[in-house]
Amino acid sequence: MEIIDLRIMRGPNYWSVKHPKIIVLKIALGEYYRVLTNTIPGFPERLEAMFPEMYEHRAAEGVEGGFFKAVHEGTTISHVVEHVALELQKLGGMDCGFGRTAPAPDDGSDYVIFSYEEERAGEYAAKAAVRITETLLKKTKYNVQRDIDKLHEIREAEHIGPSTYSIVAEAVSRNIPYIRLNRNYLIQLGYGVNQQRIQATMTCRTALFAAELAGDKNATKAMLDEAGVPVPRGTTVYDATGLKQAVAELDYPLVTKPLDGNHGKGATIHIKSWKEALKGFNDAQKYSEAVIVEQFIQGFDFRLLVINKKFVAAAKRTPAMVVGDGVSTIQELIDQVNSDPRRGVGHEKVLTKIKVDKQTNAILRDKELTVKSILPPGEVLFLKSTANISTGGTATDVTDMIDPYNVLMAERIAGIIGLDVCGIDVMTTDIAIPLNEARGAVLEVNAAPGFRMHISPTDGLPRNVAEPVIDMLFPRGCPSRIPIIAVTGTNGKTTTTRLTAHIIKSGGYQVGFTTTDGIYIQDRLLEKGDTTGARSTEFVLKDPTVNFAVLECARGGMLRSGLGFHHCDVGIVTNVAADHLGLRDINTLEDMARVKAVVPRTVSPDGYAILNADDDLVYAMGKEVSSRIAFFSLDENNPRIAKHIAKGGLAAVLENGYISIFKNSYKVRVDRVADIPLTFGGRARFNIENVLAATLAAYVSHIPVDDIKTALRTFIPSPAKTPGRMNLFRFPNFEVLVDYAHNPAGLKAIGEFLNSTHPTRKVGIIAGVGDRRDEDTMELGRIAGELFDEIIIRQDNDLRGGNPEEIVRLLTQGIQYAGEREIKVIPEEMRAIAYALENATRDSFICIFSEQISEAIKVVENFRVTQDQRILVD
C-alpha cells in the first residue's frame, strides 16, 4: 500500500461540512484493491488481538462490535485503515469518532476520511494506520505502543489544556467562534472588532500589574496582611545564612518555595529539621534566586476561585497518595491508583497518573522507604509535597460548604490584587469555619488558576467555572461575530467580491476582504497574491479593526484545507463552468458544483444563500442548504424566479434595463444598468450578473437601497480598482482589454462583450497550461478561433507540468476548428503584448488574457505614454 495524497481539512469542505477537522487520505491499495478482510486467513483475529478496545467501534451496524462483525463478514482494507487511525488517536488520548471511505476515480485507490483533534496527531495516525494495516496483512511484528506513546507526546505538546478548553467549549456552546493564534495556547474568541483573547485562564482583561503582583509572593502577602487577611509569617532569603536566621525567627515546621514559582514547582512543605530546610532551599533556588521561608500552616489545602469579582467555586486538594493494604508494594499501590480510567497522561483526562519522580523518591528516602516497600493496612503515604492535580493529586468540590466570611475574603483578595480571574490557595482545618477563627492562612494568589479541579473534581459536584468567564468577556447581548459574506463560483467571483466590499464599505463598515489579487483591510492591500484560502480568511477575521468580512473562496483552497470559517451570513455562488477539471479528482461539472456548494451549505439558518437561477447546477444547490435563499437572473421571465417569488422569496433580476429586487409582491428598482460603470453601458452582461449578486448580498445585509445605488455608480472598473477584470484602454485608433479570463466560459463572456463593440479586427493573446484536460485546452482554442481574427499564443511562467509544444499543438488544433486564422506563437508574455500593440491596425480590438496582470497593465500604459509622446513630437 502507498499513500498518494494526504490533506488536512481545517474547516467545512468537499468531504464534510458537519465535520470540519478531517484527514483526507488517498491510498493506492495495490494487490489488496477490492480484497475483502474475510478472504485473508487470520486477519480478523490478528486485528482483534492488536486492538481489543476496537470492539467499541459500531460502524454501520450501530452497535458495539459492529466493526469487528463487518471485518469477519468482509470489508475493504481502506475501511480497516480508517478504524485503525481512529483507534490510535483514541488510545493516544484523543477520542475522534467520524470516519468513512470512498472509492477514488482511478482504479486501485481509495479515499480514507477520518476526524482528528490535533492536526499533527491526525497526520501521524494516518501514516501509522497504513503501516499497521500492512503489518497485519503480512503477518509481521509491530510495536503499536510506540505509536501510542508518540501520539500521547503530540497531544501533550499540541492540545489545549483542560482549563483553556473549558472556556473554549463554553464559547462554542454559545455560537462564539474561536481561532488558535499560536502554539502557546493564545486563543482568540470571536471575530474582528468583537474579539476577546485568553491564554490559559488569563484574559485580555487581566491587568499586567495585577499578574505581576500575584507573581511576587512577598508583595502579595504584604498587601493582604495590611488588608487584614490572615497570611503566614515569613521572609525572603538568598543564601544559607539568611535561611538560618529565618529558621531561628520562625521555628519549625516551615515551608520553602521560590519567590516567583508556580504550580508548586520547587516547593517543600512540613520542614522539621535543618537538613530538610537546606534541601528545600536548594530545590527552590532551581527556580528562583530568592526563596520564601514561612510558617507551615496545619490543615488541608483549599483553592478558592473568584471570577469577575464574584466567588464561583472552592475545592479541597489532596496530594497524590496511596493507602497501604499490608500486601501490595508502594509501586503496586501506585499502579492500582493509576488504573482508574479517569487517570491519563498529562491533561488528557480529568485526573493525571502518578509518576514516581525525584520528589517522590526524596519523600520515600526521608521515610526510609522504596517503591518496593509494603505499607501497613490503612497507612496513608503522600507521594508529593504539593496538592497539584497535574502531579496526580485529587480534588473534592466544597463550594457549598464555604463560610460566608471566607467568600467575602476571597472576593476582597481578588479586588485587592486586581485580578479578573483569581485563584486563592488557603490552608485551614475546615473551610466551613471563618479562616481567622480556624487559624488558617492564605498561602498564595494565582493569576492563571487551573480549572480542572472545579470542572472535573474527583468527588463532588462539577462546576461550570468557564461560564462566568464568557459572561465577563461577552455579556449577554454583546456580539462576538462580524458579518461574513462568502463568494465562490467559476467566473466573476473576484469582481463580485470587490463590488460587494465596496458597497458594504459605503454603508459605513470597516471591511476586510480577500481576492485572488490579495488581502485588503479597509481598502489597503496588506498581502499580495492569490489569497482565497483558509489562511487568508483567518487573516481578515483576526484583524481587530474589521467589522465586516467579504471573502472570495476558490476551488483550490476548499480542496486543499476547507473553508476558514464554519458559518457565514451570506454565501454567493456566481456560476459553475469547466475550469480546473481533472485536478484532485474533480473530473466533471457535477464534481465542481459539489465543491462550490460547500459555501452555501455553511450559511447560517437565518442567513441567505444567493444563487444564480440561470445556472442549472447552481440553482440545484438550493435543495441542500439550510438557510434562506435569494436568486438572481438576467431573465425577468425566468420561471424559477417567478416560482420563488410566488412563495414569498427574494430575488434580483435584470428587468426592463434596471437592476430590480423582487420581494413578495413588491418590486424595488435599484438603478438603471446603463448608469452602472461596471456594466460598460450594459454591454458586459457577465458583470450584470455580478452586480445582481452583490446587490442582493448588500440588501440582505441591511444596506439601504440608496446607498447601494450610490456605491454601484462609484465603483469604477480600472486597473487600480479591478485589476485584471475588464481593464479597458482606449487608444486613438484601437482599444485594448486586459482580463484574467482563462477558461472557456470566461472567453465566451468576453466574446459577448466584443460582439457589442464591432471592431474591424479582433486580436486575442491566449495561453494554456499543463494541468488542464486536453479537451479543455482544445475548447479554449476553439472559442478563441471563433472570437478572433488573429491569435497570439503565449506561455505562462508556470506550465504546471505541461509540455509547451503540446499545449501549443492543442490550442492550434482547437483554433482550426473555426477555420483558417492567423496564428503566432510568442512564448514570453510581455513580448507578445508588445508585438500586438506595435502592430495594431485602425479600429482593432486587442484582448490580452494575462497571467501577470500588473506587468501586462504596465506594458499597455507605457505604450500609451509612448504614443502620446509621438503625437506631441509630430
Rosetta blueprint (number, residue, H / E / L):
1 M L
2 E E
3 I E
4 I E
5 D E
6 L E
7 R E
8 I E
9 M E
10 R L
11 G L
12 P L
13 N L
14 Y L
15 W L
16 S L
17 V L
18 K L
19 H L
20 P L
21 K L
22 I E
23 I E
24 V E
25 L E
26 K E
27 I E
28 A E
29 L L
30 G H
31 E H
32 Y H
33 Y L
34 R L
35 V L
36 L E
37 T H
38 N H
39 T H
40 I L
41 P L
42 G L
43 F H
44 P H
45 E H
46 R H
47 L H
48 E H
49 A H
50 M H
51 F L
52 P H
53 E H
54 M H
55 Y H
56 E H
57 H L
58 R L
59 A H
60 A H
61 E H
62 G L
63 V L
64 E L
65 G L
66 G H
67 F H
68 F H
69 K H
70 A H
71 V H
72 H H
73 E H
74 G L
75 T L
76 T E
77 I H
78 S H
79 H H
80 V H
81 V H
82 E H
83 H H
84 V H
85 A H
86 L H
87 E H
88 L H
89 Q H
90 K H
91 L H
92 G L
93 G L
94 M L
95 D L
96 C L
97 G L
98 F L
99 G E
100 R E
101 T E
102 A E
103 P E
104 A L
105 P L
106 D L
107 D L
108 G L
109 S E
110 D E
111 Y E
112 V E
113 I E
114 F E
115 S E
116 Y L
117 E L
118 E L
119 E H
120 R H
121 A H
122 G H
123 E H
124 Y H
125 A H
126 A H
127 K H
128 A H
129 A H
130 V H
131 R H
132 I H
133 T H
134 E H
135 T H
136 L H
137 L H
138 K H
139 K L
140 T L
141 K L
142 Y L
143 N L
144 V H
145 Q H
146 R H
147 D H
148 I H
149 D H
150 K H
151 L H
152 H H
153 E H
154 I H
155 R H
156 E H
157 A H
158 E H
159 H L
160 I L
161 G L
162 P H
163 S H
164 T H
165 Y H
166 S H
167 I H
168 V H
169 A H
170 E H
171 A H
172 V H
173 S H
174 R L
175 N L
176 I L
177 P L
178 Y E
179 I E
180 R E
181 L L
182 N L
183 R L
184 N L
185 Y L
186 L E
187 I E
188 Q E
189 L E
190 G L
191 Y L
192 G H
193 V H
194 N H
195 Q L
196 Q E
197 R E
198 I E
199 Q E
200 A L
201 T L
202 M E
203 T E
204 C L
205 R L
206 T L
207 A L
208 L H
209 F H
210 A H
211 A H
212 E H
213 L H
214 A H
215 G H
216 D L
217 K H
218 N H
219 A H
220 T H
221 K H
222 A H
223 M H
224 L H
225 D H
226 E H
227 A L
228 G L
229 V L
230 P L
231 V L
232 P L
233 R L
234 G E
235 T E
236 T E
237 V E
238 Y L
239 D L
240 A H
241 T H
242 G H
243 L H
244 K H
245 Q H
246 A H
247 V H
248 A H
249 E H
250 L H
251 D L
252 Y L
253 P L
254 L E
255 V E
256 T E
257 K E
258 P E
259 L L
260 D L
261 G L
262 N L
263 H L
264 G L
265 K L
266 G L
267 A L
268 T E
269 I E
270 H E
271 I E
272 K L
273 S L
274 W H
275 K H
276 E H
277 A H
278 L H
279 K H
280 G H
281 F H
282 N H
283 D H
284 A H
285 Q H
286 K L
287 Y L
288 S L
289 E L
290 A L
291 V E
292 I E
293 V E
294 E E
295 Q E
296 F L
297 I L
298 Q L
299 G L
300 F E
301 D E
302 F E
303 R E
304 L E
305 L E
306 V E
307 I E
308 N L
309 K L
310 K E
311 F E
312 V E
313 A E
314 A E
315 A E
316 K E
317 R E
318 T E
319 P L
320 A L
321 M E
322 V E
323 V E
324 G L
325 D L
326 G L
327 V L
328 S L
329 T E
330 I H
331 Q H
332 E H
333 L H
334 I H
335 D H
336 Q H
337 V H
338 N H
339 S L
340 D L
341 P L
342 R L
343 R E
344 G E
345 V L
346 G L
347 H L
348 E L
349 K L
350 V L
351 L E
352 T E
353 K L
354 I L
355 K L
356 V L
357 D L
358 K H
359 Q H
360 T H
361 N H
362 A H
363 I H
364 L H
365 R H
366 D H
367 K L
368 E L
369 L L
370 T L
371 V L
372 K L
373 S L
374 I E
375 L L
376 P L
377 P L
378 G L
379 E L
380 V E
381 L E
382 F E
383 L L
384 K L
385 S L
386 T L
387 A L
388 N L
389 I H
390 S H
391 T H
392 G L
393 G L
394 T E
395 A E
396 T E
397 D E
398 V L
399 T H
400 D H
401 M H
402 I L
403 D L
404 P H
405 Y H
406 N H
407 V H
408 L H
409 M H
410 A H
411 E H
412 R H
413 I H
414 A H
415 G H
416 I H
417 I H
418 G L
419 L L
420 D L
421 V E
422 C E
423 G E
424 I E
425 D E
426 V E
427 M E
428 T E
429 T L
430 D L
431 I L
432 A L
433 I L
434 P L
435 L L
436 N L
437 E L
438 A L
439 R L
440 G L
441 A E
442 V E
443 L E
444 E E
445 V E
446 N E
447 A L
448 A L
449 P L
450 G L
451 F L
452 R H
453 M H
454 H H
455 I H
456 S L
457 P L
458 T L
459 D E
460 G L
461 L L
462 P L
463 R L
464 N L
465 V L
466 A H
467 E H
468 P H
469 V H
470 I H
471 D H
472 M H
473 L H
474 F L
475 P L
476 R L
477 G L
478 C L
479 P L
480 S L
481 R L
482 I L
483 P L
484 I E
485 I E
486 A E
487 V E
488 T E
489 G L
490 T L
491 N L
492 G L
493 K H
494 T H
495 T H
496 T H
497 T H
498 R H
499 L H
500 T H
501 A H
502 H H
503 I H
504 I H
505 K H
506 S H
507 G L
508 G L
509 Y L
510 Q L
511 V E
512 G E
513 F E
514 T E
515 T L
516 T L
517 D L
518 G E
519 I E
520 Y E
521 I E
522 Q L
523 D L
524 R E
525 L E
526 L E
527 E E
528 K E
529 G L
530 D L
531 T L
532 T L
533 G L
534 A H
535 R H
536 S H
537 T H
538 E H
539 F H
540 V H
541 L H
542 K H
543 D L
544 P L
545 T L
546 V L
547 N L
548 F E
549 A E
550 V E
551 L E
552 E E
553 C L
554 A L
555 R H
556 G H
557 G H
558 M H
559 L H
560 R H
561 S H
562 G L
563 L L
564 G L
565 F L
566 H L
567 H L
568 C E
569 D E
570 V E
571 G E
572 I E
573 V E
574 T L
575 N L
576 V L
577 A L
578 A L
579 D L
580 H L
581 L L
582 G L
583 L E
584 R L
585 D L
586 I E
587 N L
588 T L
589 L H
590 E H
591 D H
592 M H
593 A H
594 R H
595 V H
596 K H
597 A L
598 V H
599 V H
600 P H
601 R H
602 T L
603 V E
604 S E
605 P E
606 D E
607 G E
608 Y E
609 A E
610 I E
611 L E
612 N E
613 A L
614 D L
615 D L
616 D H
617 L H
618 V H
619 Y H
620 A H
621 M H
622 G H
623 K H
624 E L
625 V L
626 S L
627 S L
628 R E
629 I E
630 A E
631 F E
632 F E
633 S E
634 L L
635 D L
636 E L
637 N L
638 N L
639 P H
640 R H
641 I H
642 A H
643 K H
644 H H
645 I H
646 A H
647 K L
648 G L
649 G L
650 L E
651 A E
652 A E
653 V E
654 L E
655 E E
656 N L
657 G L
658 Y E
659 I E
660 S E
661 I E
662 F E
663 K E
664 N L
665 S L
666 Y E
667 K E
668 V E
669 R E
670 V E
671 D E
672 R E
673 V H
674 A H
675 D H
676 I L
677 P H
678 L H
679 T H
680 F L
681 G L
682 G L
683 R L
684 A L
685 R H
686 F H
687 N H
688 I H
689 E H
690 N H
691 V H
692 L H
693 A H
694 A H
695 T H
696 L H
697 A H
698 A H
699 Y H
700 V H
701 S L
702 H L
703 I L
704 P L
705 V H
706 D H
707 D H
708 I H
709 K H
710 T H
711 A H
712 L H
713 R H
714 T H
715 F L
716 I L
717 P L
718 S L
719 P L
720 A L
721 K L
722 T L
723 P L
724 G L
725 R L
726 M L
727 N E
728 L E
729 F E
730 R E
731 F L
732 P L
733 N L
734 F E
735 E E
736 V E
737 L E
738 V E
739 D E
740 Y L
741 A L
742 H L
743 N L
744 P H
745 A H
746 G H
747 L H
748 K H
749 A H
750 I H
751 G H
752 E H
753 F H
754 L H
755 N H
756 S L
757 T L
758 H L
759 P L
760 T L
761 R E
762 K E
763 V E
764 G E
765 I E
766 I E
767 A L
768 G L
769 V L
770 G L
771 D L
772 R L
773 R L
774 D H
775 E H
776 D H
777 T H
778 M H
779 E H
780 L H
781 G H
782 R H
783 I H
784 A H
785 G H
786 E H
787 L H
788 F L
789 D L
790 E E
791 I E
792 I E
793 I E
794 R L
795 Q L
796 D L
797 N L
798 D L
799 L L
800 R L
801 G L
802 G L
803 N L
804 P H
805 E H
806 E H
807 I H
808 V H
809 R H
810 L H
811 L H
812 T H
813 Q H
814 G H
815 I H
816 Q H
817 Y H
818 A H
819 G L
820 E L
821 R L
822 E E
823 I E
824 K E
825 V E
826 I L
827 P L
828 E L
829 E H
830 M H
831 R H
832 A H
833 I H
834 A H
835 Y H
836 A H
837 L H
838 E H
839 N L
840 A L
841 T L
842 R L
843 D L
844 S E
845 F E
846 I E
847 C E
848 I E
849 F E
850 S L
851 E L
852 Q L
853 I H
854 S H
855 E H
856 A H
857 I H
858 K H
859 V H
860 V H
861 E H
862 N H
863 F H
864 R H
865 V H
866 T H
867 Q H
868 D H
869 Q H
870 R H
871 I H
872 L H
873 V H
874 D L
